[in-house]
């Protein structure tokens, strides 16, 4: 039996992307003062990335697997997370 990594499992899902993000950074200045940039590490699908040039957190909401980790794990509670509107979001291939 072969071991399946996270990236292999992410390949089995389908995401119907809305044109508007369901993940919102509330205050950009909060991200600027954040020392640890935890969101770059706790998201299993790499939605958040610190852009050194623009000095902001970028949000690739198209990759979101709707686990909700970001709404709980951001130490500043600076991420507004809601489910995507009806008909959009993630569909799991195997249940």
Phi and psi restraints in degrees (range 20) as a CNS / XPLOR table:
assign (resid 1 and name C) (resid 2 and name N)
       (resid 2 and name CA) (resid 2 and name C) 1.0 -87.7 20.0 2
assign (resid 2 and name N) (resid 2 and name CA)
       (resid 2 and name C) (resid 3 and name N) 1.0 149.6 20.0 2
assign (resid 2 and name C) (resid 3 and name N)
       (resid 3 and name CA) (resid 3 and name C) 1.0 -84.9 20.0 2
assign (resid 3 and name N) (resid 3 and name CA)
       (resid 3 and name C) (resid 4 and name N) 1.0 137.8 20.0 2
assign (resid 3 and name C) (resid 4 and name N)
       (resid 4 and name CA) (resid 4 and name C) 1.0 -108.8 20.0 2
assign (resid 4 and name N) (resid 4 and name CA)
       (resid 4 and name C) (resid 5 and name N) 1.0 124.5 20.0 2
assign (resid 4 and name C) (resid 5 and name N)
       (resid 5 and name CA) (resid 5 and name C) 1.0 -81.1 20.0 2
assign (resid 5 and name N) (resid 5 and name CA)
       (resid 5 and name C) (resid 6 and name N) 1.0 170.7 20.0 2
assign (resid 5 and name C) (resid 6 and name N)
       (resid 6 and name CA) (resid 6 and name C) 1.0 -59.4 20.0 2
assign (resid 6 and name N) (resid 6 and name CA)
       (resid 6 and name C) (resid 7 and name N) 1.0 -44.5 20.0 2
assign (resid 6 and name C) (resid 7 and name N)
       (resid 7 and name CA) (resid 7 and name C) 1.0 -63.0 20.0 2
assign (resid 7 and name N) (resid 7 and name CA)
       (resid 7 and name C) (resid 8 and name N) 1.0 -33.6 20.0 2
assign (resid 7 and name C) (resid 8 and name N)
       (resid 8 and name CA) (resid 8 and name C) 1.0 -66.4 20.0 2
assign (resid 8 and name N) (resid 8 and name CA)
       (resid 8 and name C) (resid 9 and name N) 1.0 -39.7 20.0 2
assign (resid 8 and name C) (resid 9 and name N)
       (resid 9 and name CA) (resid 9 and name C) 1.0 -71.0 20.0 2
assign (resid 9 and name N) (resid 9 and name CA)
       (resid 9 and name C) (resid 10 and name N) 1.0 -37.1 20.0 2
assign (resid 9 and name C) (resid 10 and name N)
       (resid 10 and name CA) (resid 10 and name C) 1.0 -62.5 20.0 2
assign (resid 10 and name N) (resid 10 and name CA)
       (resid 10 and name C) (resid 11 and name N) 1.0 -25.9 20.0 2
assign (resid 10 and name C) (resid 11 and name N)
       (resid 11 and name CA) (resid 11 and name C) 1.0 -67.9 20.0 2
assign (resid 11 and name N) (resid 11 and name CA)
       (resid 11 and name C) (resid 12 and name N) 1.0 -21.3 20.0 2
assign (resid 11 and name C) (resid 12 and name N)
       (resid 12 and name CA) (resid 12 and name C) 1.0 -86.6 20.0 2
assign (resid 12 and name N) (resid 12 and name CA)
       (resid 12 and name C) (resid 13 and name N) 1.0 2.1 20.0 2
assign (resid 12 and name C) (resid 13 and name N)
       (resid 13 and name CA) (resid 13 and name C) 1.0 -106.1 20.0 2
assign (resid 13 and name N) (resid 13 and name CA)
       (resid 13 and name C) (resid 14 and name N) 1.0 159.2 20.0 2
assign (resid 13 and name C) (resid 14 and name N)
       (resid 14 and name CA) (resid 14 and name C) 1.0 -120.8 20.0 2
assign (resid 14 and name N) (resid 14 and name CA)
       (resid 14 and name C) (resid 15 and name N) 1.0 140.0 20.0 2
assign (resid 14 and name C) (resid 15 and name N)
       (resid 15 and name CA) (resid 15 and name C) 1.0 -128.4 20.0 2
assign (resid 15 and name N) (resid 15 and name CA)
       (resid 15 and name C) (resid 16 and name N) 1.0 120.6 20.0 2
assign (resid 15 and name C) (resid 16 and name N)
       (resid 16 and name CA) (resid 16 and name C) 1.0 -95.4 20.0 2
assign (resid 16 and name N) (resid 16 and name CA)
       (resid 16 and name C) (resid 17 and name N) 1.0 110.0 20.0 2
assign (resid 16 and name C) (resid 17 and name N)
       (resid 17 and name CA) (resid 17 and name C) 1.0 -84.9 20.0 2
assign (resid 17 and name N) (resid 17 and name CA)
       (resid 17 and name C) (resid 18 and name N) 1.0 128.9 20.0 2
assign (resid 17 and name C) (resid 18 and name N)
       (resid 18 and name CA) (resid 18 and name C) 1.0 -79.8 20.0 2
assign (resid 18 and name N) (resid 18 and name CA)
       (resid 18 and name C) (resid 19 and name N) 1.0 164.6 20.0 2
assign (resid 18 and name C) (resid 19 and name N)
       (resid 19 and name CA) (resid 19 and name C) 1.0 -87.1 20.0 2
assign (resid 19 and name N) (resid 19 and name CA)
       (resid 19 and name C) (resid 20 and name N) 1.0 -2.0 20.0 2
assign (resid 19 and name C) (resid 20 and name N)
       (resid 20 and name CA) (resid 20 and name C) 1.0 -126.2 20.0 2
assign (resid 20 and name N) (resid 20 and name CA)
       (resid 20 and name C) (resid 21 and name N) 1.0 132.8 20.0 2
assign (resid 20 and name C) (resid 21 and name N)
       (resid 21 and name CA) (resid 21 and name C) 1.0 -68.5 20.0 2
assign (resid 21 and name N) (resid 21 and name CA)
       (resid 21 and name C) (resid 22 and name N) 1.0 142.2 20.0 2
assign (resid 21 and name C) (resid 22 and name N)
       (resid 22 and name CA) (resid 22 and name C) 1.0 -97.6 20.0 2
assign (resid 22 and name N) (resid 22 and name CA)
       (resid 22 and name C) (resid 23 and name N) 1.0 4.3 20.0 2
assign (resid 22 and name C) (resid 23 and name N)
       (resid 23 and name CA) (resid 23 and name C) 1.0 -120.3 20.0 2
assign (resid 23 and name N) (resid 23 and name CA)
       (resid 23 and name C) (resid 24 and name N) 1.0 118.8 20.0 2
assign (resid 23 and name C) (resid 24 and name N)
       (resid 24 and name CA) (resid 24 and name C) 1.0 -124.5 20.0 2
assign (resid 24 and name N) (resid 24 and name CA)
       (resid 24 and name C) (resid 25 and name N) 1.0 129.8 20.0 2
assign (resid 24 and name C) (resid 25 and name N)
       (resid 25 and name CA) (resid 25 and name C) 1.0 -79.7 20.0 2
assign (resid 25 and name N) (resid 25 and name CA)
       (resid 25 and name C) (resid 26 and name N) 1.0 118.9 20.0 2
assign (resid 25 and name C) (resid 26 and name N)
       (resid 26 and name CA) (resid 26 and name C) 1.0 -67.7 20.0 2
assign (resid 26 and name N) (resid 26 and name CA)
       (resid 26 and name C) (resid 27 and name N) 1.0 -51.4 20.0 2
assign (resid 26 and name C) (resid 27 and name N)
       (resid 27 and name CA) (resid 27 and name C) 1.0 -132.2 20.0 2
assign (resid 27 and name N) (resid 27 and name CA)
       (resid 27 and name C) (resid 28 and name N) 1.0 115.7 20.0 2
assign (resid 27 and name C) (resid 28 and name N)
       (resid 28 and name CA) (resid 28 and name C) 1.0 -61.1 20.0 2
assign (resid 28 and name N) (resid 28 and name CA)
       (resid 28 and name C) (resid 29 and name N) 1.0 -37.3 20.0 2
assign (resid 28 and name C) (resid 29 and name N)
       (resid 29 and name CA) (resid 29 and name C) 1.0 -63.3 20.0 2
assign (resid 29 and name N) (resid 29 and name CA)
       (resid 29 and name C) (resid 30 and name N) 1.0 -29.5 20.0 2
assign (resid 29 and name C) (resid 30 and name N)
       (resid 30 and name CA) (resid 30 and name C) 1.0 -64.3 20.0 2
assign (resid 30 and name N) (resid 30 and name CA)
       (resid 30 and name C) (resid 31 and name N) 1.0 -40.7 20.0 2
assign (resid 30 and name C) (resid 31 and name N)
       (resid 31 and name CA) (resid 31 and name C) 1.0 -66.1 20.0 2
assign (resid 31 and name N) (resid 31 and name CA)
       (resid 31 and name C) (resid 32 and name N) 1.0 -37.4 20.0 2
assign (resid 31 and name C) (resid 32 and name N)
       (resid 32 and name CA) (resid 32 and name C) 1.0 -61.2 20.0 2
assign (resid 32 and name N) (resid 32 and name CA)
       (resid 32 and name C) (resid 33 and name N) 1.0 -39.0 20.0 2
assign (resid 32 and name C) (resid 33 and name N)
       (resid 33 and name CA) (resid 33 and name C) 1.0 -87.7 20.0 2
assign (resid 33 and name N) (resid 33 and name CA)
       (resid 33 and name C) (resid 34 and name N) 1.0 -7.0 20.0 2
assign (resid 33 and name C) (resid 34 and name N)
       (resid 34 and name CA) (resid 34 and name C) 1.0 -69.4 20.0 2
assign (resid 34 and name N) (resid 34 and name CA)
       (resid 34 and name C) (resid 35 and name N) 1.0 125.3 20.0 2
assign (resid 34 and name C) (resid 35 and name N)
       (resid 35 and name CA) (resid 35 and name C) 1.0 -82.7 20.0 2
assign (resid 35 and name N) (resid 35 and name CA)
       (resid 35 and name C) (resid 36 and name N) 1.0 -34.7 20.0 2
assign (resid 35 and name C) (resid 36 and name N)
       (resid 36 and name CA) (resid 36 and name C) 1.0 -95.1 20.0 2
assign (resid 36 and name N) (resid 36 and name CA)
       (resid 36 and name C) (resid 37 and name N) 1.0 -22.1 20.0 2
assign (resid 36 and name C) (resid 37 and name N)
       (resid 37 and name CA) (resid 37 and name C) 1.0 50.9 20.0 2
assign (resid 37 and name N) (resid 37 and name CA)
       (resid 37 and name C) (resid 38 and name N) 1.0 47.9 20.0 2
assign (resid 37 and name C) (resid 38 and name N)
       (resid 38 and name CA) (resid 38 and name C) 1.0 -53.7 20.0 2
assign (resid 38 and name N) (resid 38 and name CA)
       (resid 38 and name C) (resid 39 and name N) 1.0 -35.1 20.0 2
assign (resid 38 and name C) (resid 39 and name N)
       (resid 39 and name CA) (resid 39 and name C) 1.0 -60.7 20.0 2
assign (resid 39 and name N) (resid 39 and name CA)
       (resid 39 and name C) (resid 40 and name N) 1.0 -22.1 20.0 2
assign (resid 39 and name C) (resid 40 and name N)
       (resid 40 and name CA) (resid 40 and name C) 1.0 -72.3 20.0 2
assign (resid 40 and name N) (resid 40 and name CA)
       (resid 40 and name C) (resid 41 and name N) 1.0 -12.2 20.0 2
assign (resid 40 and name C) (resid 41 and name N)
       (resid 41 and name CA) (resid 41 and name C) 1.0 -120.2 20.0 2
assign (resid 41 and name N) (resid 41 and name CA)
       (resid 41 and name C) (resid 42 and name N) 1.0 -31.5 20.0 2
assign (resid 41 and name C) (resid 42 and name N)
       (resid 42 and name CA) (resid 42 and name C) 1.0 -83.1 20.0 2
assign (resid 42 and name N) (resid 42 and name CA)
       (resid 42 and name C) (resid 43 and name N) 1.0 -18.3 20.0 2
assign (resid 42 and name C) (resid 43 and name N)
       (resid 43 and name CA) (resid 43 and name C) 1.0 -77.7 20.0 2
assign (resid 43 and name N) (resid 43 and name CA)
       (resid 43 and name C) (resid 44 and name N) 1.0 122.1 20.0 2
assign (resid 43 and name C) (resid 44 and name N)
       (resid 44 and name CA) (resid 44 and name C) 1.0 -70.2 20.0 2
assign (resid 44 and name N) (resid 44 and name CA)
       (resid 44 and name C) (resid 45 and name N) 1.0 -15.4 20.0 2
assign (resid 44 and name C) (resid 45 and name N)
       (resid 45 and name CA) (resid 45 and name C) 1.0 -116.1 20.0 2
assign (resid 45 and name N) (resid 45 and name CA)
       (resid 45 and name C) (resid 46 and name N) 1.0 21.1 20.0 2
assign (resid 45 and name C) (resid 46 and name N)
       (resid 46 and name CA) (resid 46 and name C) 1.0 52.9 20.0 2
assign (resid 46 and name N) (resid 46 and name CA)
       (resid 46 and name C) (resid 47 and name N) 1.0 47.4 20.0 2
assign (resid 46 and name C) (resid 47 and name N)
       (resid 47 and name CA) (resid 47 and name C) 1.0 -73.1 20.0 2
assign (resid 47 and name N) (resid 47 and name CA)
       (resid 47 and name C) (resid 48 and name N) 1.0 -37.0 20.0 2
assign (resid 47 and name C) (resid 48 and name N)
       (resid 48 and name CA) (resid 48 and name C) 1.0 -103.4 20.0 2
assign (resid 48 and name N) (resid 48 and name CA)
       (resid 48 and name C) (resid 49 and name N) 1.0 138.8 20.0 2
assign (resid 48 and name C) (resid 49 and name N)
       (resid 49 and name CA) (resid 49 and name C) 1.0 -148.6 20.0 2
assign (resid 49 and name N) (resid 49 and name CA)
       (resid 49 and name C) (resid 50 and name N) 1.0 132.8 20.0 2
assign (resid 49 and name C) (resid 50 and name N)
       (resid 50 and name CA) (resid 50 and name C) 1.0 -79.2 20.0 2
assign (resid 50 and name N) (resid 50 and name CA)
       (resid 50 and name C) (resid 51 and name N) 1.0 122.3 20.0 2
assign (resid 50 and name C) (resid 51 and name N)
       (resid 51 and name CA) (resid 51 and name C) 1.0 -97.1 20.0 2
assign (resid 51 and name N) (resid 51 and name CA)
       (resid 51 and name C) (resid 52 and name N) 1.0 105.9 20.0 2
assign (resid 51 and name C) (resid 52 and name N)
       (resid 52 and name CA) (resid 52 and name C) 1.0 -63.7 20.0 2
assign (resid 52 and name N) (resid 52 and name CA)
       (resid 52 and name C) (resid 53 and name N) 1.0 -36.2 20.0 2
assign (resid 52 and name C) (resid 53 and name N)
       (resid 53 and name CA) (resid 53 and name C) 1.0 -65.5 20.0 2
assign (resid 53 and name N) (resid 53 and name CA)
       (resid 53 and name C) (resid 54 and name N) 1.0 -49.7 20.0 2
assign (resid 53 and name C) (resid 54 and name N)
       (resid 54 and name CA) (resid 54 and name C) 1.0 -86.5 20.0 2
assign (resid 54 and name N) (resid 54 and name CA)
       (resid 54 and name C) (resid 55 and name N) 1.0 -7.1 20.0 2
assign (resid 54 and name C) (resid 55 and name N)
       (resid 55 and name CA) (resid 55 and name C) 1.0 51.5 20.0 2
assign (resid 55 and name N) (resid 55 and name CA)
       (resid 55 and name C) (resid 56 and name N) 1.0 56.2 20.0 2
assign (resid 55 and name C) (resid 56 and name N)
       (resid 56 and name CA) (resid 56 and name C) 1.0 -157.0 20.0 2
assign (resid 56 and name N) (resid 56 and name CA)
       (resid 56 and name C) (resid 57 and name N) 1.0 161.5 20.0 2
assign (resid 56 and name C) (resid 57 and name N)
       (resid 57 and name CA) (resid 57 and name C) 1.0 -88.7 20.0 2
assign (resid 57 and name N) (resid 57 and name CA)
       (resid 57 and name C) (resid 58 and name N) 1.0 124.1 20.0 2
assign (resid 57 and name C) (resid 58 and name N)
       (resid 58 and name CA) (resid 58 and name C) 1.0 -90.1 20.0 2
assign (resid 58 and name N) (resid 58 and name CA)
       (resid 58 and name C) (resid 59 and name N) 1.0 149.6 20.0 2
assign (resid 58 and name C) (resid 59 and name N)
       (resid 59 and name CA) (resid 59 and name C) 1.0 -125.1 20.0 2
assign (resid 59 and name N) (resid 59 and name CA)
       (resid 59 and name C) (resid 60 and name N) 1.0 111.2 20.0 2
assign (resid 59 and name C) (resid 60 and name N)
       (resid 60 and name CA) (resid 60 and name C) 1.0 -95.8 20.0 2
assign (resid 60 and name N) (resid 60 and name CA)
       (resid 60 and name C) (resid 61 and name N) 1.0 71.9 20.0 2
assign (resid 60 and name C) (resid 61 and name N)
       (resid 61 and name CA) (resid 61 and name C) 1.0 -60.2 20.0 2
assign (resid 61 and name N) (resid 61 and name CA)
       (resid 61 and name C) (resid 62 and name N) 1.0 -18.3 20.0 2
assign (resid 61 and name C) (resid 62 and name N)
       (resid 62 and name CA) (resid 62 and name C) 1.0 -63.9 20.0 2
assign (resid 62 and name N) (resid 62 and name CA)
       (resid 62 and name C) (resid 63 and name N) 1.0 -21.3 20.0 2
assign (resid 62 and name C) (resid 63 and name N)
       (resid 63 and name CA) (resid 63 and name C) 1.0 -92.0 20.0 2
assign (resid 63 and name N) (resid 63 and name CA)
       (resid 63 and name C) (resid 64 and name N) 1.0 -6.8 20.0 2
assign (resid 63 and name C) (resid 64 and name N)
       (resid 64 and name CA) (resid 64 and name C) 1.0 -63.4 20.0 2
assign (resid 64 and name N) (resid 64 and name CA)
       (resid 64 and name C) (resid 65 and name N) 1.0 131.8 20.0 2
assign (resid 64 and name C) (resid 65 and name N)
       (resid 65 and name CA) (resid 65 and name C) 1.0 -102.4 20.0 2
assign (resid 65 and name N) (resid 65 and name CA)
       (resid 65 and name C) (resid 66 and name N) 1.0 12.7 20.0 2
assign (resid 65 and name C) (resid 66 and name N)
       (resid 66 and name CA) (resid 66 and name C) 1.0 58.6 20.0 2
assign (resid 66 and name N) (resid 66 and name CA)
       (resid 66 and name C) (resid 67 and name N) 1.0 38.0 20.0 2
assign (resid 66 and name C) (resid 67 and name N)
       (resid 67 and name CA) (resid 67 and name C) 1.0 -80.9 20.0 2
assign (resid 67 and name N) (resid 67 and name CA)
       (resid 67 and name C) (resid 68 and name N) 1.0 -23.7 20.0 2
assign (resid 67 and name C) (resid 68 and name N)
       (resid 68 and name CA) (resid 68 and name C) 1.0 83.9 20.0 2
assign (resid 68 and name N) (resid 68 and name CA)
       (resid 68 and name C) (resid 69 and name N) 1.0 3.5 20.0 2
assign (resid 68 and name C) (resid 69 and name N)
       (resid 69 and name CA) (resid 69 and name C) 1.0 -57.2 20.0 2
assign (resid 69 and name N) (resid 69 and name CA)
       (resid 69 and name C) (resid 70 and name N) 1.0 -40.6 20.0 2
assign (resid 69 and name C) (resid 70 and name N)
       (resid 70 and name CA) (resid 70 and name C) 1.0 -63.5 20.0 2
assign (resid 70 and name N) (resid 70 and name CA)
       (resid 70 and name C) (resid 71 and name N) 1.0 -34.9 20.0 2
assign (resid 70 and name C) (resid 71 and name N)
       (resid 71 and name CA) (resid 71 and name C) 1.0 -70.9 20.0 2
assign (resid 71 and name N) (resid 71 and name CA)
       (resid 71 and name C) (resid 72 and name N) 1.0 -19.8 20.0 2
assign (resid 71 and name C) (resid 72 and name N)
       (resid 72 and name CA) (resid 72 and name C) 1.0 -102.2 20.0 2
assign (resid 72 and name N) (resid 72 and name CA)
       (resid 72 and name C) (resid 73 and name N) 1.0 -34.3 20.0 2
assign (resid 72 and name C) (resid 73 and name N)
       (resid 73 and name CA) (resid 73 and name C) 1.0 -89.2 20.0 2
assign (resid 73 and name N) (resid 73 and name CA)
       (resid 73 and name C) (resid 74 and name N) 1.0 -17.7 20.0 2
assign (resid 73 and name C) (resid 74 and name N)
       (resid 74 and name CA) (resid 74 and name C) 1.0 -66.2 20.0 2
assign (resid 74 and name N) (resid 74 and name CA)
       (resid 74 and name C) (resid 75 and name N) 1.0 118.5 20.0 2
assign (resid 74 and name C) (resid 75 and name N)
       (resid 75 and name CA) (resid 75 and name C) 1.0 -63.0 20.0 2
assign (resid 75 and name N) (resid 75 and name CA)
       (resid 75 and name C) (resid 76 and name N) 1.0 -22.7 20.0 2
assign (resid 75 and name C) (resid 76 and name N)
       (resid 76 and name CA) (resid 76 and name C) 1.0 -98.7 20.0 2
assign (resid 76 and name N) (resid 76 and name CA)
       (resid 76 and name C) (resid 77 and name N) 1.0 -0.5 20.0 2
assign (resid 76 and name C) (resid 77 and name N)
       (resid 77 and name CA) (resid 77 and name C) 1.0 51.1 20.0 2
assign (resid 77 and name N) (resid 77 and name CA)
       (resid 77 and name C) (resid 78 and name N) 1.0 47.5 20.0 2
assign (resid 77 and name C) (resid 78 and name N)
       (resid 78 and name CA) (resid 78 and name C) 1.0 -99.5 20.0 2
assign (resid 78 and name N) (resid 78 and name CA)
       (resid 78 and name C) (resid 79 and name N) 1.0 7.5 20.0 2
assign (resid 78 and name C) (resid 79 and name N)
       (resid 79 and name CA) (resid 79 and name C) 1.0 -114.0 20.0 2
assign (resid 79 and name N) (resid 79 and name CA)
       (resid 79 and name C) (resid 80 and name N) 1.0 122.0 20.0 2
assign (resid 79 and name C) (resid 80 and name N)
       (resid 80 and name CA) (resid 80 and name C) 1.0 -92.8 20.0 2
assign (resid 80 and name N) (resid 80 and name CA)
       (resid 80 and name C) (resid 81 and name N) 1.0 119.4 20.0 2
assign (resid 80 and name C) (resid 81 and name N)
       (resid 81 and name CA) (resid 81 and name C) 1.0 -122.4 20.0 2
assign (resid 81 and name N) (resid 81 and name CA)
       (resid 81 and name C) (resid 82 and name N) 1.0 128.4 20.0 2
assign (resid 81 and name C) (resid 82 and name N)
       (resid 82 and name CA) (resid 82 and name C) 1.0 -136.8 20.0 2
assign (resid 82 and name N) (resid 82 and name CA)
       (resid 82 and name C) (resid 83 and name N) 1.0 160.6 20.0 2
assign (resid 82 and name C) (resid 83 and name N)
       (resid 83 and name CA) (resid 83 and name C) 1.0 -67.2 20.0 2
assign (resid 83 and name N) (resid 83 and name CA)
       (resid 83 and name C) (resid 84 and name N) 1.0 146.7 20.0 2
assign (resid 83 and name C) (resid 84 and name N)
       (resid 84 and name CA) (resid 84 and name C) 1.0 -60.6 20.0 2
assign (resid 84 and name N) (resid 84 and name CA)
       (resid 84 and name C) (resid 85 and name N) 1.0 153.8 20.0 2
assign (resid 84 and name C) (resid 85 and name N)
       (resid 85 and name CA) (resid 85 and name C) 1.0 -65.2 20.0 2
assign (resid 85 and name N) (resid 85 and name CA)
       (resid 85 and name C) (resid 86 and name N) 1.0 161.2 20.0 2
assign (resid 85 and name C) (resid 86 and name N)
       (resid 86 and name CA) (resid 86 and name C) 1.0 -49.0 20.0 2
assign (resid 86 and name N) (resid 86 and name CA)
       (resid 86 and name C) (resid 87 and name N) 1.0 134.9 20.0 2
assign (resid 86 and name C) (resid 87 and name N)
       (resid 87 and name CA) (resid 87 and name C) 1.0 89.3 20.0 2
assign (resid 87 and name N) (resid 87 and name CA)
       (resid 87 and name C) (resid 88 and name N) 1.0 -8.2 20.0 2
assign (resid 87 and name C) (resid 88 and name N)
       (resid 88 and name CA) (resid 88 and name C) 1.0 -117.9 20.0 2
assign (resid 88 and name N) (resid 88 and name CA)
       (resid 88 and name C) (resid 89 and name N) 1.0 165.6 20.0 2
assign (resid 88 and name C) (resid 89 and name N)
       (resid 89 and name CA) (resid 89 and name C) 1.0 108.0 20.0 2
assign (resid 89 and name N) (resid 89 and name CA)
       (resid 89 and name C) (resid 90 and name N) 1.0 -154.0 20.0 2
assign (resid 89 and name C) (resid 90 and name N)
       (resid 90 and name CA) (resid 90 and name C) 1.0 -94.6 20.0 2
assign (resid 90 and name N) (resid 90 and name CA)
       (resid 90 and name C) (resid 91 and name N) 1.0 145.1 20.0 2
assign (resid 90 and name C) (resid 91 and name N)
       (resid 91 and name CA) (resid 91 and name C) 1.0 -130.0 20.0 2
assign (resid 91 and name N) (resid 91 and name CA)
       (resid 91 and name C) (resid 92 and name N) 1.0 123.2 20.0 2
assign (resid 91 and name C) (resid 92 and name N)
       (resid 92 and name CA) (resid 92 and name C) 1.0 -86.5 20.0 2
assign (resid 92 and name N) (resid 92 and name CA)
       (resid 92 and name C) (resid 93 and name N) 1.0 135.1 20.0 2
assign (resid 92 and name C) (resid 93 and name N)
       (resid 93 and name CA) (resid 93 and name C) 1.0 -71.9 20.0 2
assign (resid 93 and name N) (resid 93 and name CA)
       (resid 93 and name C) (resid 94 and name N) 1.0 -37.4 20.0 2
assign (resid 93 and name C) (resid 94 and name N)
       (resid 94 and name CA) (resid 94 and name C) 1.0 -113.6 20.0 2
assign (resid 94 and name N) (resid 94 and name CA)
       (resid 94 and name C) (resid 95 and name N) 1.0 63.4 20.0 2
